[in-house]
């Protein structure tokens, strides 16, 4: 009996069958989900990744500012460099989101200006597991500060 078509199916005109398919809404939710879900997941992962990255940036900016501030008391080039390196080494471990092994400090002093550069590699940061899925800032992060030396 399954091989026999009902009277309505045999006598329906092709235009009416097409019209009935266009009005059929079964599965519409699944199609909408298939279209919206990937975009929603990318936005969610982006929010998580950037939520992990922003505190690292803020910590590095704060560490740079405080390291620069520590050099102000120095009277000579060598003393300012030593103050910056000592402060940086003592304070980087107090930032829980920063890895001391991933950070590099460079201090240069020409007598008039002290320049501090912090370079931080984020290649092993958990947010960078999503690097191929969402665009993330390039590694390494580099922060620079120039402090005018007093007395002149």
Order of alpha helices (4+ residues) and beta strands (2+ residues): alpha-alpha-alpha-alpha-beta-beta-beta
